[in-house]
């Protein structure tokens, strides 16, 4: 959608994201009504909804505390690469 947006203008990606994430308002699932609601929503309401969705988005915590050979405890990020899913690649 952003690539089709006119050049020189900022694409309303936050608005588009909310329109896709919100599936119902008071039981009404009409996409046009949801679009109108999102476009007329106050900025602070939009900010709070986005913060709530970001905090509650499912995901994996890939940081772990490990003990180094020196005995020091270190926080590391576990990285998954192609080798994890296809070790013979």
N, C-alpha and C positions, 0 to 999 in steps of 0.2 A: 504494500500500500504506500509506503514511504517513497518508493522509487517512482511511482506514478504521480506523486504530488508535484505541483508546479515548482520549478527551480527558483531560488531566491526567497522562498517562504519557508518558515519552520513548520514541519509536519507535526500535527497534534498527536504524537504517539501516546502520550499519557491518557488522553481522552479515548483513543482507539483501544488501548489496553483495558481500560475500565469497561468499555462497551462489550468487549469480548469476555471479561471475567464475570460481570454481573449477569446472571441468568434470569432473575426474577425480582420484581419490586412489588411487595404486597400481593404476591401470587400472580401478578400479571407478567407473562413471558413475552409480550410483544416487543420485538426488537426496536421498532420506531419509538415506542414509549420509553424504553430504556435509553435510547440515544438522546431523546429530549431531556430526560432526567439528568443524565451525565453531563450534558452540555450546559445545563442551568445550575449545576451543583456548585456551591461555594468552594473556593480553593481549599480552605482548611478542612472541610468535610472530605474532599478528594484526598488530601494529604493523609488524614487519619485512616481512611479506608485502605489506601495503598500501603501504609505502614502495617496495618493489621494483616493484610494479605501477605506481605513479605515475611512477617514474623511467623505466620502459620503455614507457609508454603512447605510441602513435604520435601525432604532432602536428606542427604547423608552428611554427618559430621565426620570428616576424614582427617581430623587432627587427633593425634594420640601422643601421650607422654611415654617416652621410652628411656631406658637407662643405657647410657653410652658405656663403652669399655672402661672409661676413666671413672665410672660410678656416678657421673653427673646426670641429672634428669633433664631431658631435652624434649621440647614439643616439636613434632614433625607432622608434615602433611603427607598422607598416603596418596600416591599417584597411581592411577590405573591407566595403563597404556594398552596398546594392541596386544602386547605379549601376554597380558592377563587373560584376555578372552581367547586368543589363539596362540598358545605357546610355541607352536611349530611354524609360525608365519615367517 
